[in-house]
Amino acid sequence: MKRYCPYCAVQAGLSEGWRQVKKSGHYRRRSDRRRVQIFQCLRCKKYFSGATQDLCYRQKKRHKNPEIVIDLASSTSLRRCAKNQGLSRTTLARKLKFLGMIAQIKLGELNHAHAKAKEIQFDDLETFEHSKCKPLSVTLAVEKKTRRILGFEVSQMAAKGKLAGIARKKYGYRRDTRARGRARLFKTLQPIVEENARIESDQNPYYPRDVKRHFPRATHIGHKGQRGSLTGQGELKKVRFDPLFSLNHTCAMLRDNVKRLGRKTWCTTKRPENLRASLAIYALYHNTLLISQPTS
């Protein structure tokens, strides 16, 4: 593998940059005892190693990353995960953001590598940040036959029902950004979903307009909402045949495996970006390990 100086390769030109690099010893990385080669650039005289441009550069606990992913995707809270892994909560909070960013990138790459989806289902899953007076909406899209998670988007919404007045009095006016969230989600789905796909959802009056705007050639079918069952934390329905079973089953798995989404839990989301990171970690784990991989 040809090495290029990360500091002056652009100025020197990639065609000649690799010729101006020489080996200059090695060292043992403390975290995993791996032997890492050191290089020196003959042009700028700077030193770098094979790990300089690695995504985990300067992480002292990089060997913990796979175990953290398994814990966070298996209904483990941040505090318990930190205790199990022997890490501080500050370190784990940083790793949550880092692993969520990596998972989001890999999830997009894997979905683009698969064949375009022909049948998808989508709907909103409701949760909250800090208090039930500040609800959040998670718009989730899955492939119908495989239950592969195609994408998600987190949006804020206003409180409803008896909490609406309390929320306005305590926190003021709260904007509803669910329409923008669906628009962002559909834009990410356009490259991985067939133009004439079959798109299913419930009978939300805003869904047909959004689907028509981003998938004008698709067929949208709205199914009547059904009563939820205690099984699956209210996401599975009390009917013999549920036309949105793939979506509802995935939502039930989300609530069960992402600790902060549980119906009866004291683990709540303090920041929406942390919820996005947790969802990305679980979605990648779900697509790669929990469901059967499509053959085409």
C-alpha positions in Angstrom: 0.0 0.0 0.0 1.4 3.4 -1.0 1.6 5.9 1.7 1.1 9.7 1.3 2.1 12.4 3.6 -1.2 13.7 5.2 0.4 17.2 5.5 1.7 18.0 2.0 0.4 15.2 -0.3 -2.0 17.6 -2.0 0.7 20.2 -2.7 3.2 17.6 -3.9 0.7 15.8 -6.0 -0.5 12.2 -5.3 1.4 10.8 -8.3 4.8 11.8 -6.7 3.8 12.1 -3.1 4.4 8.4 -2.2 8.0 8.6 -3.4 8.8 11.2 -0.8 7.9 9.1 2.2 10.2 6.7 4.1 9.8 4.3 7.0 11.1 5.6 10.3 10.6 3.0 13.0 7.5 1.8 14.7 5.7 1.7 18.1 3.4 -0.5 20.1 0.0 1.1 20.6 -1.0 0.9 24.2 -4.7 0.3 23.7 -4.4 -3.0 21.8 -0.6 -3.7 21.6 -0.7 -3.5 17.9 2.5 -2.7 16.0 2.1 0.6 14.1 4.6 1.8 11.4 6.0 5.3 11.6 6.8 7.3 8.4 8.6 10.5 7.7 7.9 12.8 4.8 11.2 13.9 3.0 9.5 17.0 1.8 8.1 18.6 4.9 10.2 16.5 7.4 7.1 15.7 9.5 6.4 12.3 11.0 3.1 10.4 10.8 2.0 6.8 11.3 -0.4 4.3 9.7 -2.9 5.3 12.3 -2.8 9.1 11.8 -5.7 9.2 9.4 -7.7 6.4 11.2 -11.1 7.4 12.4 -10.2 6.2 15.9 -7.0 8.3 15.9 -5.9 9.1 19.5 -8.5 7.0 21.1 -7.1 5.2 24.1 -10.0 2.8 24.5 -10.7 1.9 20.9 -10.8 -1.8 21.8 -13.9 -1.1 23.8 -15.9 0.2 20.8 -17.4 -3.1 19.6 -18.5 -4.0 23.1 -20.1 -0.6 23.6 -22.0 -1.0 20.4 -23.4 -4.3 21.5 -24.4 -2.9 24.9 -26.1 0.2 23.5 -28.0 -1.9 21.0 -29.1 -4.4 23.7 -31.2 -2.3 26.1 -28.4 -1.1 28.3 -28.3 2.4 29.7 -25.3 4.7 29.4 -24.5 4.5 33.1 -24.7 0.7 33.2 -22.7 0.5 30.0 -20.0 2.7 31.4 -19.9 0.6 34.6 -19.7 -2.7 32.6 -16.9 -1.4 30.4 -14.9 0.3 33.2 -15.2 3.7 31.6 -16.3 7.1 33.0 -19.6 8.5 31.9 -17.8 11.4 30.2 -15.8 9.0 28.0 -18.9 7.0 27.1 -20.8 10.1 26.2 -18.0 11.0 23.8 -18.0 7.5 22.4 -21.8 7.6 21.9 -21.4 10.6 19.6 -18.4 9.1 17.7 -20.0 5.7 17.3 -23.3 7.2 16.2 -21.5 9.2 13.5 -19.6 6.1 12.2 -22.9 4.1 12.3 -24.7 6.7 10.3 -22.1 6.6 7.6 -21.9 2.8 7.5 -25.7 2.5 7.5 -25.9 4.7 4.4 -23.2 2.8 2.6 -24.8 -0.6 3.3 -28.3 0.6 2.2 -26.7 1.9 -1.1 -25.0 -1.4 -1.6 -28.3 -3.3 -1.5 -30.8 -3.4 -4.4 -33.4 -0.6 -4.4 -36.4 -1.3 -2.2 -39.7 -2.0 -3.9 -42.0 -2.0 -0.9 -41.4 0.2 2.1 -43.4 1.2 5.2 -43.0 4.3 7.3 -44.6 6.0 10.3 -43.8 8.1 13.3 -42.7 6.8 16.7 -43.2 9.2 19.6 -40.9 9.7 22.5 -39.7 12.8 24.5 -36.7 14.8 25.6 -36.2 15.5 29.3 -40.0 15.7 29.9 -43.2 14.5 28.4 -44.1 18.2 27.9 -41.3 18.2 25.2 -42.2 15.3 22.9 -40.1 14.1 19.9 -41.1 12.2 16.8 -39.0 9.5 15.2 -40.0 9.0 11.5 -38.9 5.5 10.6 -38.8 3.8 7.2 -38.3 0.0 6.7 -38.3 -2.4 3.8 -41.4 -4.5 4.1 -40.1 -8.0 3.4 -36.8 -7.9 5.1 -37.5 -5.3 7.9 -34.3 -3.6 6.9 -34.1 -0.1 8.4 -33.8 2.3 5.4 -33.6 5.6 7.4 -34.9 7.6 10.3 -35.3 11.2 11.3 -35.8 12.9 14.7 -38.1 15.9 14.9 -39.6 17.9 17.7 -43.4 18.3 18.1 -45.8 20.1 20.4 -47.4 18.4 23.4 -50.9 17.1 22.9 -53.9 16.5 25.1 -53.9 17.5 28.8 -50.2 18.3 28.7 -50.5 20.9 26.0 -51.5 23.7 28.3 -48.9 22.7 30.9 -46.2 22.5 28.3 -46.9 26.0 26.9 -47.0 27.5 30.3 -43.8 25.9 31.5 -41.7 25.9 28.3 -43.4 28.3 25.9 -44.3 27.7 22.3 -42.8 24.6 20.7 -42.5 24.3 16.9 -43.6 21.2 15.1 -40.9 20.2 12.7 -42.2 16.8 11.7 -43.0 17.9 8.1 -39.4 19.0 7.6 -38.2 15.7 9.2 -40.2 13.7 6.7 -38.9 15.8 3.8 -35.2 15.1 5.0 -36.0 11.4 5.3 -37.6 11.1 1.9 -34.6 12.9 0.3 -32.3 10.3 1.7 -34.6 7.5 0.6 -34.8 8.6 -3.0 -31.5 6.9 -4.1 -32.3 3.6 -2.4 -36.0 3.2 -3.2 -37.6 2.4 -6.6 -39.4 5.3 -8.3 -42.6 3.2 -8.7 -42.3 1.6 -5.3 -45.3 0.6 -3.1 -45.2 2.8 0.0 -47.5 2.0 3.0 -48.3 3.9 6.1 -51.3 4.7 8.4 -54.0 7.2 7.4 -52.2 10.3 8.6 -53.7 13.1 6.4 -50.3 14.7 5.8 -48.6 11.5 4.5 -50.1 11.4 0.9 -48.9 14.9 0.2 -45.4 14.3 1.3 -45.1 11.0 -0.5 -46.5 12.5 -3.7 -44.0 15.4 -3.6 -40.9 13.1 -3.3 -42.1 9.9 -5.0 -44.5 11.1 -7.7 -44.6 7.7 -9.4 -45.0 5.6 -6.3 -48.2 4.0 -5.1 -49.1 5.1 -1.6 -51.5 3.0 0.5 -52.8 4.2 3.9 -54.0 1.5 6.3 -56.5 2.2 9.1 -54.9 2.4 12.5 -55.5 -0.5 14.9 -55.6 -0.8 18.7 -52.2 -1.4 20.3 -51.3 -4.5 22.3 -49.3 -4.7 25.5 -47.1 -7.1 23.7 -44.3 -5.1 22.0 -44.8 -2.1 24.3 -47.9 -1.0 22.5 -46.4 -1.1 19.0 -47.8 -4.5 17.9 -51.5 -4.4 17.1 -54.5 -6.5 18.4 -55.5 -7.9 15.1 -55.0 -11.3 13.4 -53.4 -9.7 10.3 -51.5 -6.4 10.6 -50.7 -4.9 7.1 -48.0 -2.8 8.8 -46.4 -5.7 10.8 -42.9 -5.2 9.5 -42.9 -1.5 10.6 -44.6 -2.1 13.9 -42.4 -5.1 14.7 -39.3 -2.9 14.1 -40.7 -0.2 16.3 -41.3 -2.7 19.0 -37.7 -3.9 18.7 -36.5 -0.3 18.9 -38.5 0.4 22.1 -37.1 -2.8 23.6 -33.5 -2.5 22.6 -32.9 1.2 22.8 -33.2 1.9 26.5 -34.3 5.5 26.2 -37.2 4.6 24.0 -38.8 2.2 26.5 -42.4 2.9 27.6 -41.7 2.5 31.3 -38.1 3.6 31.9 -36.3 6.3 33.8 -33.7 6.6 31.0 -34.7 9.6 29.1 -33.2 11.6 26.2 -31.6 14.9 27.3 -30.5 16.0 23.8 -32.0 15.0 20.4 -28.6 14.5 18.9 -27.9 11.7 21.4 -31.1 10.0 20.4 -30.0 10.2 16.8 -26.7 8.6 17.7 -28.4 5.8 19.6 -30.8 5.1 16.7 -27.9 5.0 14.2 -26.0 2.5 16.4 -29.1 0.3 16.8 -30.1 0.6 13.1 -26.7 -0.6 11.9 -26.7 -3.5 14.5 -30.2 -4.4 13.4 -29.4 -4.5 9.7 -26.2 -6.4 10.0 -26.9 -8.9 12.8 -30.6 -9.1 13.8 -32.2 -9.7 10.4 -31.5 -12.1 7.6 -29.5 -10.5 4.8 -31.2 -10.2 1.4 -29.7 -12.3 -1.3 -29.8 -9.7 -4.1 
